[in-house]
């Protein structure tokens, strides 16, 4: 039962992150800018909305891939498979960016691929602590 619950979470997370990643340039820019405007009111964050927006956009890559890695590894382990199969997420880290030019207002970025891979590495480090 736990396997199916985590499989569902993993699939939903993958669909959610892929949806966010493939919004057109106008929508993704507006979404992150609105979040930056709301967060800029917090005293401990940078009040410059443009700087905060850029940081949020970069950190989103790291966070979504770290979460994907953790969810996928737990799902694989519960299903009797090796969590090492999460290495396949590196392929998606590149493919996710490689498909961006197909979306209006988006482009391929090696920096973003690197941020995606950084998220995978952080996810693996989290897994080493919990599994």
Helices and strands as residue ranges (DSSP letters): H 2-21, H 25-39, H 49-78, G 83-88, H 89-98, G 100-102, H 110-130
